[in-house]
Amino acid sequence: MSGFASSVLSCLDRERLEEELDEVRVRGRNLSRLRRLTAFERAALEERERTARARLRNHEMEHGCER
């Protein structure tokens, strides 16, 4: 794969990972507005956000594409 094509793909991957992180944050915010979350639900949402953030950070380190 050429350098240009791989940089475009990595940027598309970064965009997808950013969207996943944003979706997790919005979901948590919306759920907490609807009702009080249980400790288990809050922990699960926090874990999903940590995972999404880690995947984005790993992508940045591997591909060097940052905004």
Phi and psi restraints in degrees (range 20) as a CNS / XPLOR table:
assign (resid 1 and name C) (resid 2 and name N)
       (resid 2 and name CA) (resid 2 and name C) 1.0 -71.2 20.0 2
assign (resid 2 and name N) (resid 2 and name CA)
       (resid 2 and name C) (resid 3 and name N) 1.0 163.1 20.0 2
assign (resid 2 and name C) (resid 3 and name N)
       (resid 3 and name CA) (resid 3 and name C) 1.0 -60.4 20.0 2
assign (resid 3 and name N) (resid 3 and name CA)
       (resid 3 and name C) (resid 4 and name N) 1.0 -41.5 20.0 2
assign (resid 3 and name C) (resid 4 and name N)
       (resid 4 and name CA) (resid 4 and name C) 1.0 -64.4 20.0 2
assign (resid 4 and name N) (resid 4 and name CA)
       (resid 4 and name C) (resid 5 and name N) 1.0 -46.7 20.0 2
assign (resid 4 and name C) (resid 5 and name N)
       (resid 5 and name CA) (resid 5 and name C) 1.0 -63.2 20.0 2
assign (resid 5 and name N) (resid 5 and name CA)
       (resid 5 and name C) (resid 6 and name N) 1.0 -41.0 20.0 2
assign (resid 5 and name C) (resid 6 and name N)
       (resid 6 and name CA) (resid 6 and name C) 1.0 -69.7 20.0 2
assign (resid 6 and name N) (resid 6 and name CA)
       (resid 6 and name C) (resid 7 and name N) 1.0 -34.0 20.0 2
assign (resid 6 and name C) (resid 7 and name N)
       (resid 7 and name CA) (resid 7 and name C) 1.0 -70.3 20.0 2
assign (resid 7 and name N) (resid 7 and name CA)
       (resid 7 and name C) (resid 8 and name N) 1.0 -34.8 20.0 2
assign (resid 7 and name C) (resid 8 and name N)
       (resid 8 and name CA) (resid 8 and name C) 1.0 -66.6 20.0 2
assign (resid 8 and name N) (resid 8 and name CA)
       (resid 8 and name C) (resid 9 and name N) 1.0 -43.4 20.0 2
assign (resid 8 and name C) (resid 9 and name N)
       (resid 9 and name CA) (resid 9 and name C) 1.0 -62.6 20.0 2
assign (resid 9 and name N) (resid 9 and name CA)
       (resid 9 and name C) (resid 10 and name N) 1.0 -42.8 20.0 2
assign (resid 9 and name C) (resid 10 and name N)
       (resid 10 and name CA) (resid 10 and name C) 1.0 -66.0 20.0 2
assign (resid 10 and name N) (resid 10 and name CA)
       (resid 10 and name C) (resid 11 and name N) 1.0 -35.2 20.0 2
assign (resid 10 and name C) (resid 11 and name N)
       (resid 11 and name CA) (resid 11 and name C) 1.0 -68.3 20.0 2
assign (resid 11 and name N) (resid 11 and name CA)
       (resid 11 and name C) (resid 12 and name N) 1.0 -36.6 20.0 2
assign (resid 11 and name C) (resid 12 and name N)
       (resid 12 and name CA) (resid 12 and name C) 1.0 -66.4 20.0 2
assign (resid 12 and name N) (resid 12 and name CA)
       (resid 12 and name C) (resid 13 and name N) 1.0 -39.0 20.0 2
assign (resid 12 and name C) (resid 13 and name N)
       (resid 13 and name CA) (resid 13 and name C) 1.0 -63.3 20.0 2
assign (resid 13 and name N) (resid 13 and name CA)
       (resid 13 and name C) (resid 14 and name N) 1.0 -43.1 20.0 2
assign (resid 13 and name C) (resid 14 and name N)
       (resid 14 and name CA) (resid 14 and name C) 1.0 -61.0 20.0 2
assign (resid 14 and name N) (resid 14 and name CA)
       (resid 14 and name C) (resid 15 and name N) 1.0 -43.5 20.0 2
assign (resid 14 and name C) (resid 15 and name N)
       (resid 15 and name CA) (resid 15 and name C) 1.0 -60.8 20.0 2
assign (resid 15 and name N) (resid 15 and name CA)
       (resid 15 and name C) (resid 16 and name N) 1.0 -42.9 20.0 2
assign (resid 15 and name C) (resid 16 and name N)
       (resid 16 and name CA) (resid 16 and name C) 1.0 -63.1 20.0 2
assign (resid 16 and name N) (resid 16 and name CA)
       (resid 16 and name C) (resid 17 and name N) 1.0 -43.8 20.0 2
assign (resid 16 and name C) (resid 17 and name N)
       (resid 17 and name CA) (resid 17 and name C) 1.0 -66.3 20.0 2
assign (resid 17 and name N) (resid 17 and name CA)
       (resid 17 and name C) (resid 18 and name N) 1.0 -37.2 20.0 2
assign (resid 17 and name C) (resid 18 and name N)
       (resid 18 and name CA) (resid 18 and name C) 1.0 -64.3 20.0 2
assign (resid 18 and name N) (resid 18 and name CA)
       (resid 18 and name C) (resid 19 and name N) 1.0 -40.1 20.0 2
assign (resid 18 and name C) (resid 19 and name N)
       (resid 19 and name CA) (resid 19 and name C) 1.0 -64.8 20.0 2
assign (resid 19 and name N) (resid 19 and name CA)
       (resid 19 and name C) (resid 20 and name N) 1.0 -40.3 20.0 2
assign (resid 19 and name C) (resid 20 and name N)
       (resid 20 and name CA) (resid 20 and name C) 1.0 -61.3 20.0 2
assign (resid 20 and name N) (resid 20 and name CA)
       (resid 20 and name C) (resid 21 and name N) 1.0 -43.9 20.0 2
assign (resid 20 and name C) (resid 21 and name N)
       (resid 21 and name CA) (resid 21 and name C) 1.0 -63.4 20.0 2
assign (resid 21 and name N) (resid 21 and name CA)
       (resid 21 and name C) (resid 22 and name N) 1.0 -43.6 20.0 2
assign (resid 21 and name C) (resid 22 and name N)
       (resid 22 and name CA) (resid 22 and name C) 1.0 -63.1 20.0 2
assign (resid 22 and name N) (resid 22 and name CA)
       (resid 22 and name C) (resid 23 and name N) 1.0 -41.3 20.0 2
assign (resid 22 and name C) (resid 23 and name N)
       (resid 23 and name CA) (resid 23 and name C) 1.0 -62.1 20.0 2
assign (resid 23 and name N) (resid 23 and name CA)
       (resid 23 and name C) (resid 24 and name N) 1.0 -40.2 20.0 2
assign (resid 23 and name C) (resid 24 and name N)
       (resid 24 and name CA) (resid 24 and name C) 1.0 -63.4 20.0 2
assign (resid 24 and name N) (resid 24 and name CA)
       (resid 24 and name C) (resid 25 and name N) 1.0 -44.5 20.0 2
assign (resid 24 and name C) (resid 25 and name N)
       (resid 25 and name CA) (resid 25 and name C) 1.0 -64.3 20.0 2
assign (resid 25 and name N) (resid 25 and name CA)
       (resid 25 and name C) (resid 26 and name N) 1.0 -43.9 20.0 2
assign (resid 25 and name C) (resid 26 and name N)
       (resid 26 and name CA) (resid 26 and name C) 1.0 -65.3 20.0 2
assign (resid 26 and name N) (resid 26 and name CA)
       (resid 26 and name C) (resid 27 and name N) 1.0 -41.3 20.0 2
assign (resid 26 and name C) (resid 27 and name N)
       (resid 27 and name CA) (resid 27 and name C) 1.0 -60.0 20.0 2
assign (resid 27 and name N) (resid 27 and name CA)
       (resid 27 and name C) (resid 28 and name N) 1.0 -46.4 20.0 2
assign (resid 27 and name C) (resid 28 and name N)
       (resid 28 and name CA) (resid 28 and name C) 1.0 -62.1 20.0 2
assign (resid 28 and name N) (resid 28 and name CA)
       (resid 28 and name C) (resid 29 and name N) 1.0 -42.8 20.0 2
assign (resid 28 and name C) (resid 29 and name N)
       (resid 29 and name CA) (resid 29 and name C) 1.0 -63.4 20.0 2
assign (resid 29 and name N) (resid 29 and name CA)
       (resid 29 and name C) (resid 30 and name N) 1.0 -44.6 20.0 2
assign (resid 29 and name C) (resid 30 and name N)
       (resid 30 and name CA) (resid 30 and name C) 1.0 -66.1 20.0 2
assign (resid 30 and name N) (resid 30 and name CA)
       (resid 30 and name C) (resid 31 and name N) 1.0 -43.2 20.0 2
assign (resid 30 and name C) (resid 31 and name N)
       (resid 31 and name CA) (resid 31 and name C) 1.0 -62.6 20.0 2
assign (resid 31 and name N) (resid 31 and name CA)
       (resid 31 and name C) (resid 32 and name N) 1.0 -40.9 20.0 2
assign (resid 31 and name C) (resid 32 and name N)
       (resid 32 and name CA) (resid 32 and name C) 1.0 -70.2 20.0 2
assign (resid 32 and name N) (resid 32 and name CA)
       (resid 32 and name C) (resid 33 and name N) 1.0 -23.0 20.0 2
assign (resid 32 and name C) (resid 33 and name N)
       (resid 33 and name CA) (resid 33 and name C) 1.0 -75.5 20.0 2
assign (resid 33 and name N) (resid 33 and name CA)
       (resid 33 and name C) (resid 34 and name N) 1.0 -32.1 20.0 2
assign (resid 33 and name C) (resid 34 and name N)
       (resid 34 and name CA) (resid 34 and name C) 1.0 -74.7 20.0 2
assign (resid 34 and name N) (resid 34 and name CA)
       (resid 34 and name C) (resid 35 and name N) 1.0 -39.3 20.0 2
assign (resid 34 and name C) (resid 35 and name N)
       (resid 35 and name CA) (resid 35 and name C) 1.0 -163.0 20.0 2
assign (resid 35 and name N) (resid 35 and name CA)
       (resid 35 and name C) (resid 36 and name N) 1.0 168.9 20.0 2
assign (resid 35 and name C) (resid 36 and name N)
       (resid 36 and name CA) (resid 36 and name C) 1.0 -74.7 20.0 2
assign (resid 36 and name N) (resid 36 and name CA)
       (resid 36 and name C) (resid 37 and name N) 1.0 127.2 20.0 2
assign (resid 36 and name C) (resid 37 and name N)
       (resid 37 and name CA) (resid 37 and name C) 1.0 -82.6 20.0 2
assign (resid 37 and name N) (resid 37 and name CA)
       (resid 37 and name C) (resid 38 and name N) 1.0 145.9 20.0 2
assign (resid 37 and name C) (resid 38 and name N)
       (resid 38 and name CA) (resid 38 and name C) 1.0 -74.4 20.0 2
assign (resid 38 and name N) (resid 38 and name CA)
       (resid 38 and name C) (resid 39 and name N) 1.0 163.3 20.0 2
assign (resid 38 and name C) (resid 39 and name N)
       (resid 39 and name CA) (resid 39 and name C) 1.0 -60.0 20.0 2
assign (resid 39 and name N) (resid 39 and name CA)
       (resid 39 and name C) (resid 40 and name N) 1.0 -38.7 20.0 2
assign (resid 39 and name C) (resid 40 and name N)
       (resid 40 and name CA) (resid 40 and name C) 1.0 -63.4 20.0 2
assign (resid 40 and name N) (resid 40 and name CA)
       (resid 40 and name C) (resid 41 and name N) 1.0 -45.6 20.0 2
assign (resid 40 and name C) (resid 41 and name N)
       (resid 41 and name CA) (resid 41 and name C) 1.0 -63.6 20.0 2
assign (resid 41 and name N) (resid 41 and name CA)
       (resid 41 and name C) (resid 42 and name N) 1.0 -44.0 20.0 2
assign (resid 41 and name C) (resid 42 and name N)
       (resid 42 and name CA) (resid 42 and name C) 1.0 -62.1 20.0 2
assign (resid 42 and name N) (resid 42 and name CA)
       (resid 42 and name C) (resid 43 and name N) 1.0 -43.8 20.0 2
assign (resid 42 and name C) (resid 43 and name N)
       (resid 43 and name CA) (resid 43 and name C) 1.0 -63.4 20.0 2
assign (resid 43 and name N) (resid 43 and name CA)
       (resid 43 and name C) (resid 44 and name N) 1.0 -39.9 20.0 2
assign (resid 43 and name C) (resid 44 and name N)
       (resid 44 and name CA) (resid 44 and name C) 1.0 -65.0 20.0 2
assign (resid 44 and name N) (resid 44 and name CA)
       (resid 44 and name C) (resid 45 and name N) 1.0 -42.5 20.0 2
assign (resid 44 and name C) (resid 45 and name N)
       (resid 45 and name CA) (resid 45 and name C) 1.0 -65.1 20.0 2
assign (resid 45 and name N) (resid 45 and name CA)
       (resid 45 and name C) (resid 46 and name N) 1.0 -41.7 20.0 2
assign (resid 45 and name C) (resid 46 and name N)
       (resid 46 and name CA) (resid 46 and name C) 1.0 -63.6 20.0 2
assign (resid 46 and name N) (resid 46 and name CA)
       (resid 46 and name C) (resid 47 and name N) 1.0 -38.5 20.0 2
assign (resid 46 and name C) (resid 47 and name N)
       (resid 47 and name CA) (resid 47 and name C) 1.0 -66.3 20.0 2
assign (resid 47 and name N) (resid 47 and name CA)
       (resid 47 and name C) (resid 48 and name N) 1.0 -41.3 20.0 2
assign (resid 47 and name C) (resid 48 and name N)
       (resid 48 and name CA) (resid 48 and name C) 1.0 -62.3 20.0 2
assign (resid 48 and name N) (resid 48 and name CA)
       (resid 48 and name C) (resid 49 and name N) 1.0 -40.3 20.0 2
assign (resid 48 and name C) (resid 49 and name N)
       (resid 49 and name CA) (resid 49 and name C) 1.0 -67.3 20.0 2
assign (resid 49 and name N) (resid 49 and name CA)
       (resid 49 and name C) (resid 50 and name N) 1.0 -43.4 20.0 2
assign (resid 49 and name C) (resid 50 and name N)
       (resid 50 and name CA) (resid 50 and name C) 1.0 -59.2 20.0 2
assign (resid 50 and name N) (resid 50 and name CA)
       (resid 50 and name C) (resid 51 and name N) 1.0 -42.5 20.0 2
assign (resid 50 and name C) (resid 51 and name N)
       (resid 51 and name CA) (resid 51 and name C) 1.0 -64.5 20.0 2
assign (resid 51 and name N) (resid 51 and name CA)
       (resid 51 and name C) (resid 52 and name N) 1.0 -45.4 20.0 2
assign (resid 51 and name C) (resid 52 and name N)
       (resid 52 and name CA) (resid 52 and name C) 1.0 -63.4 20.0 2
assign (resid 52 and name N) (resid 52 and name CA)
       (resid 52 and name C) (resid 53 and name N) 1.0 -41.3 20.0 2
assign (resid 52 and name C) (resid 53 and name N)
       (resid 53 and name CA) (resid 53 and name C) 1.0 -65.4 20.0 2
assign (resid 53 and name N) (resid 53 and name CA)
       (resid 53 and name C) (resid 54 and name N) 1.0 -40.3 20.0 2
assign (resid 53 and name C) (resid 54 and name N)
       (resid 54 and name CA) (resid 54 and name C) 1.0 -66.0 20.0 2
assign (resid 54 and name N) (resid 54 and name CA)
       (resid 54 and name C) (resid 55 and name N) 1.0 -40.8 20.0 2
assign (resid 54 and name C) (resid 55 and name N)
       (resid 55 and name CA) (resid 55 and name C) 1.0 -62.3 20.0 2
assign (resid 55 and name N) (resid 55 and name CA)
       (resid 55 and name C) (resid 56 and name N) 1.0 -40.9 20.0 2
assign (resid 55 and name C) (resid 56 and name N)
       (resid 56 and name CA) (resid 56 and name C) 1.0 -65.9 20.0 2
assign (resid 56 and name N) (resid 56 and name CA)
       (resid 56 and name C) (resid 57 and name N) 1.0 -45.2 20.0 2
assign (resid 56 and name C) (resid 57 and name N)
       (resid 57 and name CA) (resid 57 and name C) 1.0 -62.4 20.0 2
assign (resid 57 and name N) (resid 57 and name CA)
       (resid 57 and name C) (resid 58 and name N) 1.0 -42.8 20.0 2
assign (resid 57 and name C) (resid 58 and name N)
       (resid 58 and name CA) (resid 58 and name C) 1.0 -62.1 20.0 2
assign (resid 58 and name N) (resid 58 and name CA)
       (resid 58 and name C) (resid 59 and name N) 1.0 -40.4 20.0 2
assign (resid 58 and name C) (resid 59 and name N)
       (resid 59 and name CA) (resid 59 and name C) 1.0 -61.9 20.0 2
assign (resid 59 and name N) (resid 59 and name CA)
       (resid 59 and name C) (resid 60 and name N) 1.0 -44.6 20.0 2
assign (resid 59 and name C) (resid 60 and name N)
       (resid 60 and name CA) (resid 60 and name C) 1.0 -60.1 20.0 2
assign (resid 60 and name N) (resid 60 and name CA)
       (resid 60 and name C) (resid 61 and name N) 1.0 -42.2 20.0 2
assign (resid 60 and name C) (resid 61 and name N)
       (resid 61 and name CA) (resid 61 and name C) 1.0 -67.9 20.0 2
assign (resid 61 and name N) (resid 61 and name CA)
       (resid 61 and name C) (resid 62 and name N) 1.0 -39.0 20.0 2
assign (resid 61 and name C) (resid 62 and name N)
       (resid 62 and name CA) (resid 62 and name C) 1.0 -74.0 20.0 2
assign (resid 62 and name N) (resid 62 and name CA)
       (resid 62 and name C) (resid 63 and name N) 1.0 -38.7 20.0 2
assign (resid 62 and name C) (resid 63 and name N)
       (resid 63 and name CA) (resid 63 and name C) 1.0 -108.1 20.0 2
assign (resid 63 and name N) (resid 63 and name CA)
       (resid 63 and name C) (resid 64 and name N) 1.0 -13.8 20.0 2
assign (resid 63 and name C) (resid 64 and name N)
       (resid 64 and name CA) (resid 64 and name C) 1.0 68.9 20.0 2
assign (resid 64 and name N) (resid 64 and name CA)
       (resid 64 and name C) (resid 65 and name N) 1.0 21.4 20.0 2
assign (resid 64 and name C) (resid 65 and name N)
       (resid 65 and name CA) (resid 65 and name C) 1.0 -101.6 20.0 2
assign (resid 65 and name N) (resid 65 and name CA)
       (resid 65 and name C) (resid 66 and name N) 1.0 112.7 20.0 2
assign (resid 65 and name C) (resid 66 and name N)
       (resid 66 and name CA) (resid 66 and name C) 1.0 -126.2 20.0 2
assign (resid 66 and name N) (resid 66 and name CA)
       (resid 66 and name C) (resid 67 and name N) 1.0 156.6 20.0 2
